[in-house]
């Protein structure tokens, strides 16, 4: 699931119910259980390019209203080592479904183990549920199922499972440092740092990440000669008062190849910048929200050749309602567009749109 403000709320609710569903407890150890089921009703119309017999054509992967369901179960454990230190571990078993299709093959996800105190924590594994260095600039990521482009899509290695993260709280500051290791010889690890300051409804964050990215074959193996430098730095500001929330995020990047609905021409890595805007208003249990993001692509990372007219945009508007403390319903409309130069189209710009309704049920 994408990490949005609402998703964070749901995760908090889940954590509360998980704590209540204790499987085992003694003086030092607690093992708890919880889960979530998400149901979707969605229709999509997303354009892409196909080449047949050397001839390029534009196709549309439009779908009628379709129902899909995603589910997970989560197991958490904590063990008090002494008065100061607590060891912890967590993992999920989830399906591979989303609003565009159902895949009920179970797989492990978000597996990590670590140690913490009241002020800091360190973990190893797929550590994004604890923290990652992208969190500080994702303040405009407030949709339920919309594409996220403001902070340029989040941490590009967080799901690899090769992470080490440290998170600390000092007064009103949250500091994060992470490393995501690479086993391939000659490929640099990804390093990231971030700082976030929050006080009286105002939150300001900044981050920096640096490493290498590369193309992979059908077996997900490194293709020699495709590696390029990867770098992202950015800042994000949000403010919340009396139910109103607003955020803006800016990021500068090198070495990305996917933006919302669309991938770059030949999946080549590009350099550029992104801007994300978000606003929401909450009344009692209801919330209305909207986001707009634009990525401006400048040049190809490896060759330095100009992308040309290289803009990608994404707009989302939606509403959600908390039926209960652990049940939220929502409806969301999304549209995106990529300039022809970005995707290498000889048939003009590409467009995409989705309409998604759904319910999140955490237990």
N, C-alpha and C positions, 0 to 999 in steps of 0.2 A: 504494500500500500504506500502511496506517496505520503510524504511527511508534510501535512498542512496544519494550520492552527486547529481546524476541526478534528483532524486525525489525532492531534495531540490531546485534545479534550477527551476524545473517545478512549485513547490509550490510558489517560488518567482514570477515567471511569472504570475501564477494564481492570486496571491495577487495584482499584478499590475493591471491586468484586472478587478479584483473584486473591487478595489478602484474606477475604472472608472465607474463601473456599480452600481452607488449609487441609492438605492431605496428610501432613505429618508435622508435629511440633514437639520439641522438648526445650530445655533451658537454653540451649545454644543454637538450635537449628530449626528453620521453618521451610517447608516445601509446600508450594501453593500452585493452584491450577486455575485456568480461565480460558476464555476463547472469544471468538467473534464469528458471526455469519453476516455477509453482505449480499443483498439481492439487488439486481439491476434490471431495468427496462430501458433499452437504448436503440436508437437508430443513427446510422453514420453515413456520410457521403464524403469520401476522401479521394482526391485525385492523385494519380501517380503516373510514372512513365514505364513503358515496356518497349523492348526492341525485338522485332521479329523479322528474320531474313534481312537484317541490316537496316530496317526501317523503324524509326521511332514513332510511337503513338501514345496518346494520352488516354488513360483508362480511369474509371471511377469505381471504387470499391464500396458502392452504396449498399445498405442493408435495410430491410424493413424492421419494424419493431421486434426486438428479440429479448428474451429473458435469460439471464445468466446469474449464477450464484458462486460466491467465493467464501471460503471458510478457513479458519485456523483454530488450533488449540495451542496453548502456551503453558510451559512449565517453568517456574521460578524457584530458586533455592537460595537461602542465605544462612550463613553459619558465623556466629560470633566467635572470633578468635581470641579477643581479649577486650578490655574496656574501650580500646581505641579502634581496632581494626575488625572489619567484617568481610568475609569472603562471600562472593555471590556468583551465580551462574544462571543462564536462561537459554531456552531454545523454543522454537515454534515448529509445528508441523502444519503445513498449509497446502491448499490446492493451487493450481496454476491459473485459475480463472481470472477474468476481469470483465468489464462490461461488454467487451467485444467478442467474448467466447468463453466456453466452459471447458476446463481441463481438471478432472478430478483425481489425477495422479498426485499422490501425496509426496511432499518433499520437505526436508529440513530447511529452516531459514532462521536468520538472526540468532545464530549460535555464538555465545560468547561466555567468557569466564573472567573474573577479576577480583579486585580487593578495593575497599573504600573506607573512608572515615566520614565524619560529618561535613568536612570541608572539601575533600577531593576524592577522586576515584581513578583507577587504572583498569583497563580491560583489554583482552585479546580475542580476536575472532571477527565476526561480522558485527562491528561495534556501533553502528549508526543509531540503534535504539538507546544507547547510553549517551553518545555525543559524537559529532564529527565537526570538522572545521568549517563546513559549509553552513552549519546552522545559523551562524551569526548574521548572514546576509540573505536569509530566506524569509524575511518578514512580510514580503508581498505574496507568499505562497499560502493563500487562504481559501482556495477552492476545495471542492470535494474530490472530483475526478478530472479536473482540467489539466491541460499541459502546463508545465512550469518552465518558464524561460527567463524570469527576471534575474535570478542569480545563476543563470545559464544551466538550469536543470539539476542542480544538486551535485553531490560528491560522485565523481565518475568511477570511483573504485570501491565505494562503501560496501557494495554487495558481493565483493570478491571473497570475503572471508579471511583475508590476509592482513587484517588491520591491528594496530596497537594504538590505543587512545588514552590520553590523560586529560582529566577535566578537574578544574579547581574553582572554587568560589572565594573571592576576596572582597568583602564589603558588598558594593553593588555591581561588581564585575564578575563575569564568567569567562574563564580562560580555557582554551582547548588547544591541544597539540596532538596530531596523529601522524602515523606512518603506515603506508600500505605497501607491503613488500612484493617484489617481483622475482620469480625463480629463474626467468630466462636470462642467460648470460648476456651482459651488455645493455640491459634495459634498466634504467634508473628507477629506484623506488619513488613513490609519491609522498611528498612531505607537505603538511599543512599546519597552519597556526591561525587562531582567531581570538578576538576579544569582543565581549558584548557588555554594554553598560545599560542598566535599567533602573529608573527611578521615577515615581509619580506618573506613571502612564507613558513616559518617554523611554524608548529603547533605541540605542545606537550600536551598530556592530560593524566590524571590519574583518576581512580574512585574506590570506595569501596561500596559494597552493602551487607546487612545482614538481614536475616529474617528467615522464615520457609516456606517450601513447603509441599504439601500433595497430595495424590491421591483422585480422586472424582468418584462418581458413575454416572450412566446414566442420572441422574437428576442434575448433576454438584454439588452434595452435598459432603461435607467432609466425608471421610471414616476414622473412628476412628482408631488410632494406626498406621497410615501410615505417620504421620508428621515427618519430619527430618529437620535438620538445613540447611539453604541455605546461601551461601556466594560466592561472586565474587569480586576479585580485579584485576586490570590490568592497563596497560599503552599503549599508542599509539603515534606514531610519523609519521608525513607526511611532505613532502616538494614539493613545486610546483615552477617551473621556466620555462619560455618560452614554455608553452604548455605541459611540461612534469610533471607528478604527480606520486609520489611513497609514499607508506605507509606500516608500519608494526605495528601489534598489538599483544600483549601477554596478556593472562588472565589465572588466576588460579580460579578454581571453586569447590564448593560443592553443591550437590543437584540438578543436572540436569538429564533429561531423554530423550531428543531429540536432534539429531545432523544432520542437513541437511535433506536428504531423510529418515533417519532411526531413529527408537526408540530403546531404550535399551531392553534387555531381561526382559520380564514381566513388562515393563515400570518402572523398578526399578531405583531409583535415584543413581547417581554415582558421584565420585570426580575425578578431573583430571586437565588438562591444555590445552590451545589452542594457536595456532599461526596462524596469518593471514597475507598474503602478497598481495599487490595490486600495479598495475602500469597502467597508461594510458597516451596517447598522443593525444593532440587536435590540429587540423589544421583547422583554420577558423571555419566552422560549423560542421566538422566531428570529431569524437573521436573513437579511438580504445582502448580497455581496457582488463585487465585480472586479475583474483584473484586466489589465492590458499590458502586453509586453512586446518589445521590438528588439530584434537582433540585427545589427548592421555588420555585414561581413566585408572585410577589406581585401584580404589576399590569402592565397593558399600557403599554408605553413611551410611546406617543403620547398616549393619552387619560388615563392615570393611574387608570383604572377597575380595581378588584380582579379578579384572575383567579378568585377563589373558592377552592375546594378544589383547589389546583394543584400536585400532586406527580407526579413521574415517577421511576420506579425502574428499575434494570437490574442483573442478577446474572449472573455468568459463572463457570463452573468448568471446568477443563480439565487436560490433561496433554500433554507433548511429550517426544520422545526424539531425540537426535542420533545418527542412524545412522552418519554420517561427519561430518568437519569441515565439510562443505558441504551436507549433506542432513539435514533435520529433518522428522519426522512429528509429527502432533498430532491430538487429538480434543477437541471443545469443546461444552459445552451452555450455552445462554444463554436467559434469560427477562426480559421487561420488562413494565411496566404504566404506563398513563397515566390519571390521574383524568379523569372525564367533563368537568369544567369546563375542563380544559386543551385538549381537542380539540373541544369543543362538541358532545358526544354526548348525544342524548336516549335512548340505549340502554345507559347504564351505562359503566363503565370499559372501556378497550381494552387488550388483552393481545397479546403476541407471544413466540414462542420459536423458536429455531433449534438444530439439531444439525449440526455441521460436523466432518468429518475431512479431513485433507489432508497433503500433503508439499510442502516447499520444497526445490528443488534449485538451488543457486547454482553458477556456473561462471566 
